[in-house]
Amino acid sequence: MEVRATAKFIRASPRKVRLLLDVVRGKSVNEAVAVLRFMPQAAARDVLSVVKSAAANAENNFQMAPDDLVITSIYANEGPTFKRFRAKARGQGTRILKRTSHITVVVDEREGL
């Protein structure tokens, strides 16, 4: 049985978040938590939170053993983009795009136990 957790409207670009997701995809939850805890990227804290939430959902709602959980699917979709303007020379302004992400983690029990 697959258990999922989602964090929406995370203030990090999906492109940068996907770099972190590629590191932990397919790993066990304990290993992913250990790796994300020491990653220097700012978005690692948000990804870590979603991974822990998925593990907690599996443990509390479906009585799965937390040590047997593996990340079967993890992805970041694009959320809404906040549009801001920055003053430039000669009275002009340029647009600044503040991107957001929706991060989804799916965990399942390890096969072959």
LUMDO-255361 format. One line per 5 residues: number of its first residue (from 1); their letters; for each residue x, y, z of N, C-alpha, C, O, CB. Coordinates in Angstrom, 2 decimals, m for minus. Glycine has a CB too. Example, Ala and Ser with C-alpha at 12.3 -4.5 7.8 and 13.67 -1.06 7.14 Angstrom:
LUMDO-255361
1) as) 13.19 m5.69 7.80 12.30 m4.50 7.80 13.20 m3.30 7.80 14.24 m3.32 8.46 11.31 m4.47 9.05 | 12.85 m2.25 7.08 13.67 m1.06 7.14 12.90 0.03 7.87 13.41 1.14 8.04 14.08 m0.60 5.72 .
end
This chain:
LUMDO-255361
1) mevra) 0.84 m1.18 0.00 0.00 0.00 0.00 0.88 1.24 0.00 1.79 1.38 0.82 m0.95 0.00 1.21 | 0.61 2.12 m0.92 1.38 3.35 m1.02 0.78 4.43 m0.14 m0.43 4.59 m0.06 1.45 3.82 m2.47 | 1.66 5.15 0.53 1.26 6.24 1.41 1.96 7.50 0.90 3.15 7.47 0.58 1.63 5.94 2.92 | 1.20 8.60 0.84 1.79 9.82 0.29 1.67 10.99 1.25 0.83 11.01 2.15 1.14 10.16 m1.03 | 2.54 11.96 1.02 2.49 13.24 1.72 2.84 14.32 0.72 3.68 14.11 m0.16 3.46 13.26 2.96 .
6) takfi) 2.19 15.47 0.84 2.40 16.56 m0.10 2.60 17.87 0.66 1.91 18.15 1.63 1.21 16.69 m1.08 | 3.55 18.64 0.20 3.76 20.00 0.71 3.54 20.94 m0.46 4.18 20.81 m1.50 5.20 20.20 1.36 | 2.63 21.88 m0.29 2.30 22.79 m1.38 2.81 24.19 m1.09 3.00 24.59 0.06 0.79 22.81 m1.62 | 3.01 24.92 m2.17 3.40 26.33 m2.12 4.73 26.54 m1.39 4.88 27.50 m0.62 2.31 27.15 m1.45 | 5.68 25.65 m1.62 7.01 25.79 m1.04 7.77 26.84 m1.83 7.82 26.79 m3.05 7.78 24.43 m1.05 .
11) raspr) 8.37 27.80 m1.13 9.02 28.92 m1.80 10.43 28.53 m2.27 11.43 29.06 m1.78 9.09 30.12 m0.86 | 10.47 27.61 m3.22 11.72 27.22 m3.85 11.40 26.82 m5.28 10.33 26.28 m5.56 12.42 26.05 m3.07 | 12.30 27.08 m6.16 12.09 26.76 m7.56 12.03 25.25 m7.76 12.84 24.53 m7.19 13.20 27.37 m8.43 | 11.08 24.76 m8.57 11.00 23.31 m8.80 12.28 22.75 m9.41 12.64 21.61 m9.14 9.83 23.00 m9.71 | 12.95 23.54 m10.20 14.20 23.09 m10.82 15.26 22.79 m9.76 16.00 21.81 m9.88 14.71 24.14 m11.80 .
16) kvrll) 15.34 23.63 m8.74 16.33 23.42 m7.68 15.90 22.30 m6.74 16.74 21.56 m6.22 16.53 24.71 m6.89 | 14.60 22.18 m6.51 14.11 21.11 m5.63 14.35 19.74 m6.28 14.68 18.78 m5.59 12.60 21.30 m5.33 | 14.18 19.66 m7.58 14.36 18.37 m8.27 15.78 17.84 m8.15 15.99 16.63 m8.18 13.99 18.50 m9.74 | 16.76 18.73 m8.02 18.14 18.29 m7.81 18.26 17.51 m6.51 18.99 16.52 m6.44 19.10 19.50 m7.80 | 17.56 17.94 m5.48 17.57 17.24 m4.20 16.80 15.93 m4.28 17.21 14.93 m3.70 16.99 18.13 m3.10 .
21) ldvvr) 15.68 15.95 m4.99 14.85 14.76 m5.09 15.58 13.62 m5.80 15.38 12.45 m5.47 13.55 15.08 m5.81 | 16.41 13.97 m6.77 17.16 12.94 m7.48 18.13 12.21 m6.56 18.46 11.05 m6.81 17.92 13.56 m8.64 | 18.59 12.88 m5.52 19.54 12.27 m4.58 18.87 11.19 m3.74 19.47 10.15 m3.47 20.17 13.35 m3.67 | 17.62 11.43 m3.30 16.97 10.51 m2.36 15.99 9.54 m3.00 15.45 8.67 m2.32 16.26 11.30 m1.31 | 15.74 9.67 m4.30 14.77 8.79 m4.97 15.23 7.34 m4.88 16.36 7.02 m5.24 14.58 9.21 m6.44 .
26) gksvn) 14.33 6.45 m4.40 14.62 5.03 m4.32 15.30 4.58 m3.03 15.49 3.38 m2.82 15.46 4.65 m5.46 | 15.68 5.52 m2.18 16.35 5.16 m0.93 15.33 4.84 0.16 14.15 5.16 0.03 17.28 6.31 m0.47 | 15.80 4.20 1.22 14.94 3.99 2.37 14.71 5.33 3.06 15.48 6.27 2.88 15.55 2.95 3.36 | 13.65 5.42 3.84 13.31 6.68 4.50 14.40 7.09 5.47 14.76 8.27 5.54 11.96 6.56 5.23 | 14.94 6.13 6.23 16.00 6.46 7.20 17.24 7.00 6.50 17.87 7.94 6.97 16.36 5.23 8.04 .
31) eavav) 17.60 6.40 5.38 18.77 6.85 4.63 18.52 8.23 4.02 19.42 9.07 4.02 19.12 5.84 3.53 | 17.32 8.46 3.51 16.99 9.75 2.91 17.02 10.86 3.96 17.49 11.97 3.67 15.61 9.68 2.26 | 16.52 10.59 5.15 16.54 11.58 6.23 17.98 11.92 6.60 18.32 13.08 6.81 15.77 11.07 7.48 | 18.83 10.89 6.69 20.23 11.12 7.04 20.95 11.96 5.98 21.76 12.82 6.31 20.95 9.78 7.23 | 20.65 11.71 4.71 21.29 12.46 3.63 20.78 13.89 3.60 21.58 14.83 3.49 21.04 11.77 2.27 .
36) lrfmp) 19.47 14.08 3.69 18.90 15.42 3.59 19.28 16.31 4.76 19.35 17.53 4.62 17.38 15.34 3.49 | 19.52 15.73 5.91 19.86 16.51 7.09 21.16 17.30 6.90 21.34 18.36 7.49 19.98 15.59 8.32 | 22.06 16.77 6.06 23.36 17.42 5.90 23.57 18.04 4.52 24.69 18.39 4.17 24.44 16.42 6.16 | 22.51 18.17 3.75 22.62 18.83 2.46 22.65 20.35 2.67 21.91 20.86 3.51 21.44 18.42 1.52 | 23.50 21.08 1.94 23.63 22.52 2.17 22.51 23.36 1.55 22.37 24.53 1.90 24.94 22.98 1.63 .
41) qaaar) 21.71 22.79 0.64 20.68 23.58 m0.04 19.56 23.96 0.93 19.22 23.21 1.85 20.11 22.79 m1.23 | 18.99 25.13 0.71 17.92 25.62 1.58 16.66 24.77 1.44 15.93 24.58 2.42 17.60 27.08 1.25 | 16.39 24.25 0.25 15.18 23.47 0.01 15.26 22.09 0.66 14.24 21.40 0.75 14.93 23.34 m1.48 | 16.43 21.67 1.10 16.58 20.35 1.73 15.73 20.26 3.00 15.23 19.18 3.33 18.06 20.08 2.07 | 15.56 21.35 3.70 14.74 21.37 4.92 13.28 21.07 4.59 12.61 20.35 5.32 14.86 22.74 5.64 .
46) dvlsv) 12.79 21.63 3.48 11.40 21.39 3.07 11.21 19.96 2.59 10.20 19.33 2.90 11.00 22.37 1.98 | 12.16 19.44 1.83 12.06 18.05 1.35 12.12 17.09 2.53 11.38 16.11 2.57 13.20 17.74 0.34 | 13.00 17.37 3.48 13.10 16.54 4.69 11.79 16.50 5.45 11.38 15.45 5.95 14.22 17.06 5.60 | 11.13 17.63 5.54 9.85 17.71 6.23 8.79 16.83 5.56 8.02 16.17 6.25 9.37 19.15 6.28 | 8.76 16.83 4.23 7.76 16.03 3.52 8.07 14.54 3.65 7.15 13.73 3.78 7.71 16.44 2.04 .
51) vksaa) 9.34 14.17 3.60 9.71 12.75 3.76 9.32 12.25 5.15 8.78 11.16 5.29 11.23 12.56 3.53 | 9.59 13.06 6.17 9.20 12.68 7.54 7.68 12.58 7.67 7.18 11.71 8.38 9.76 13.69 8.55 | 6.97 13.47 7.01 5.51 13.45 7.06 4.95 12.19 6.42 4.01 11.60 6.94 4.94 14.69 6.38 | 5.52 11.78 5.29 5.06 10.56 4.63 5.32 9.33 5.51 4.49 8.43 5.59 5.75 10.39 3.26 | 6.47 9.31 6.18 6.79 8.21 7.08 5.83 8.18 8.27 5.39 7.12 8.69 8.24 8.31 7.57 .
56) anaen) 5.51 9.36 8.80 4.57 9.44 9.92 3.17 9.01 9.50 2.47 8.35 10.27 4.54 10.86 10.49 | 2.76 9.38 8.29 1.45 8.96 7.79 1.38 7.44 7.69 0.38 6.83 8.06 1.16 9.59 6.42 | 2.45 6.84 7.18 2.48 5.37 7.04 2.44 4.69 8.40 1.76 3.68 8.57 3.74 4.93 6.27 | 3.17 5.23 9.35 3.24 4.62 10.68 1.93 4.77 11.45 1.45 3.80 12.04 4.39 5.23 11.48 | 1.36 5.95 11.44 0.19 6.23 12.28 m1.13 5.81 11.63 m2.03 5.36 12.33 0.14 7.69 12.61 .
61) nfqma) m1.25 5.97 10.33 m2.53 5.69 9.68 m2.64 4.28 9.13 m3.75 3.75 8.99 m2.74 6.66 8.57 | m1.50 3.65 8.82 m1.55 2.34 8.18 m0.73 1.28 8.93 m0.57 0.17 8.43 m1.05 2.45 6.77 | m0.22 1.62 10.11 0.53 0.71 10.97 1.69 0.01 10.24 1.91 m1.18 10.43 m0.40 m0.33 11.55 | 2.41 0.76 9.42 3.59 0.23 8.74 4.81 0.49 9.62 4.87 1.48 10.34 3.77 0.88 7.32 | 5.78 m0.41 9.56 7.01 m0.24 10.33 7.86 0.85 9.67 8.15 0.76 8.48 7.80 m1.58 10.42 .
66) pddlv) 8.27 1.86 10.43 9.02 2.96 9.82 10.38 2.55 9.27 10.90 3.20 8.36 9.21 4.06 10.83 | 10.98 1.48 9.80 12.30 1.05 9.32 12.22 0.33 7.98 13.23 0.20 7.30 12.95 0.14 10.35 | 11.02 m0.13 7.59 10.86 m0.88 6.34 10.40 m0.01 5.18 10.16 m0.52 4.09 9.88 m2.00 6.55 | 10.27 1.30 5.38 9.71 2.17 4.35 10.77 2.60 3.33 11.91 2.90 3.68 9.08 3.41 4.99 | 10.36 2.61 2.07 11.22 3.02 0.96 10.48 4.08 0.15 9.27 4.00 m0.03 11.61 1.80 0.06 .
71) itsiy) 11.21 5.07 m0.32 10.62 6.11 m1.17 10.45 5.52 m2.56 11.43 5.32 m3.28 11.50 7.42 m1.20 | 9.21 5.26 m2.95 8.95 4.67 m4.27 8.80 5.75 m5.33 9.15 5.52 m6.49 7.70 3.80 m4.23 | 8.29 6.90 m4.95 8.11 7.99 m5.91 8.26 9.31 m5.18 7.75 9.49 m4.07 6.72 7.90 m6.61 | 8.97 10.23 m5.79 9.13 11.56 m5.21 9.27 12.54 m6.38 10.09 12.33 m7.28 10.38 11.63 m4.23 | 8.47 13.61 m6.36 8.52 14.55 m7.47 8.09 15.94 m7.00 7.43 16.09 m5.97 7.62 14.07 m8.63 .
76) anegp) 8.49 16.94 m7.78 8.15 18.33 m7.50 7.49 18.93 m8.73 8.09 18.97 m9.81 9.41 19.15 m7.08 | 6.28 19.39 m8.56 5.57 20.07 m9.63 5.64 21.57 m9.40 5.95 22.04 m8.31 4.10 19.60 m9.71 | 5.35 22.31 m10.46 5.41 23.75 m10.37 4.14 24.30 m9.74 3.03 23.92 m10.12 5.62 24.36 m11.76 | 4.31 25.18 m8.77 3.18 25.85 m8.15 2.98 27.21 m8.80 3.59 27.50 m9.83 3.40 25.99 m6.63 | 2.14 28.05 m8.21 1.95 29.38 m8.77 3.22 30.22 m8.65 4.02 30.02 m7.74 0.78 30.09 m8.08 .
81) tfkrf) 3.38 31.14 m9.57 4.55 32.02 m9.58 4.13 33.41 m9.14 3.18 33.98 m9.68 5.21 32.06 m10.98 | 4.83 33.96 m8.14 4.56 35.32 m7.69 5.33 36.27 m8.60 6.52 36.09 m8.84 4.97 35.51 m6.18 | 4.64 37.28 m9.10 5.27 38.24 m10.00 5.52 39.54 m9.26 4.60 40.13 m8.70 4.40 38.48 m11.24 | 6.77 39.97 m9.26 7.17 41.20 m8.60 7.93 42.06 m9.60 8.37 41.57 m10.64 8.04 40.90 m7.33 | 8.07 43.34 m9.29 8.80 44.24 m10.17 9.96 44.87 m9.43 9.87 45.17 m8.24 7.88 45.32 m10.74 .
86) rakar) 11.05 45.05 m10.17 12.24 45.68 m9.61 12.55 46.92 m10.45 12.52 46.88 m11.68 13.46 44.68 m9.60 | 12.85 48.02 m9.78 13.15 49.26 m10.49 14.47 49.14 m11.25 15.46 48.60 m10.75 13.22 50.44 m9.50 | 14.46 49.65 m12.47 15.66 49.63 m13.30 15.95 51.06 m13.77 15.28 52.01 m13.38 15.49 48.66 m14.51 | 16.95 51.18 m14.60 17.40 52.50 m15.06 16.33 53.18 m15.92 15.52 52.51 m16.56 18.71 52.38 m15.84 | 16.36 54.50 m15.92 15.52 55.34 m16.78 14.03 55.10 m16.54 13.24 55.15 m17.48 15.85 55.08 m18.24 .
91) gqgtr) 13.65 54.84 m15.32 12.24 54.73 m14.97 11.59 53.43 m15.41 10.36 53.32 m15.37 11.51 55.85 m15.56 | 12.36 52.48 m15.81 11.80 51.22 m16.24 11.74 50.25 m15.07 12.33 50.48 m14.01 12.62 50.62 m17.39 | 11.00 49.17 m15.28 10.95 48.09 m14.29 11.04 46.76 m14.99 10.60 46.62 m16.13 9.67 48.17 m13.45 | 11.62 45.79 m14.32 11.67 44.44 m14.87 10.96 43.49 m13.93 10.87 43.73 m12.72 13.14 43.98 m15.11 | 10.47 42.43 m14.49 9.69 41.46 m13.72 10.62 40.48 m13.01 11.59 40.00 m13.60 8.71 40.72 m14.63 .
96) ilkrt) 10.31 40.19 m11.77 11.00 39.14 m11.02 9.98 38.04 m10.78 8.87 38.31 m10.31 11.60 39.69 m9.66 | 10.34 36.81 m11.09 9.46 35.66 m10.89 9.89 34.90 m9.65 11.00 34.36 m9.61 9.45 34.74 m12.12 | 9.03 34.84 m8.66 9.30 34.07 m7.44 8.53 32.78 m7.55 7.31 32.75 m7.34 8.91 34.87 m6.14 | 9.23 31.71 m7.86 8.58 30.44 m8.17 8.30 29.63 m6.91 8.99 29.76 m5.90 9.44 29.63 m9.11 | 7.25 28.80 m6.98 6.90 27.91 m5.88 6.80 26.48 m6.39 6.70 26.24 m7.59 5.57 28.36 m5.21 .
101) shitv) 6.83 25.54 m5.45 6.81 24.12 m5.79 5.76 23.39 m4.97 5.41 23.81 m3.87 8.19 23.48 m5.57 | 5.25 22.30 m5.54 4.45 21.33 m4.81 5.27 20.04 m4.77 5.54 19.45 m5.81 3.02 21.12 m5.48 | 5.66 19.61 m3.57 6.51 18.42 m3.42 5.65 17.27 m2.94 4.91 17.41 m1.96 7.69 18.69 m2.43 | 5.73 16.12 m3.62 4.97 14.93 m3.26 5.93 13.78 m3.04 6.82 13.53 m3.86 3.93 14.58 m4.35 | 5.74 13.05 m1.93 6.55 11.88 m1.60 5.60 10.70 m1.42 4.60 10.81 m0.72 7.43 12.11 m0.31 .
106) vvder) 5.93 9.57 m2.06 5.16 8.33 m1.92 6.09 7.27 m1.34 7.15 6.99 m1.90 4.54 7.86 m3.30 | 5.68 6.69 m0.21 6.48 5.63 0.41 5.68 4.33 0.44 4.45 4.34 0.39 6.90 6.03 1.85 | 6.42 3.23 0.51 5.82 1.90 0.55 6.76 1.01 1.33 7.94 1.32 1.50 5.54 1.34 m0.89 | 6.23 m0.11 1.81 7.07 m1.06 2.52 8.00 m1.75 1.55 7.66 m1.99 0.39 6.22 m2.09 3.28 | 9.19 m2.07 2.03 10.20 m2.73 1.21 9.72 m4.11 0.79 9.15 m4.85 1.59 11.55 m2.83 1.97 .
111) egl) 9.96 m4.44 m0.47 9.54 m5.76 m1.00 10.51 m6.84 m0.56 11.68 m6.57 m0.30 9.47 m5.72 m2.55 | 10.02 m8.05 m0.47 10.89 m9.21 m0.20 11.28 m9.39 1.25 12.34 m9.94 1.53 12.11 m9.09 m1.00 | 10.43 m8.95 2.16 10.76 m9.16 3.59 10.14 m10.43 4.12 10.31 m10.76 5.29 10.27 m7.97 4.43 .
end
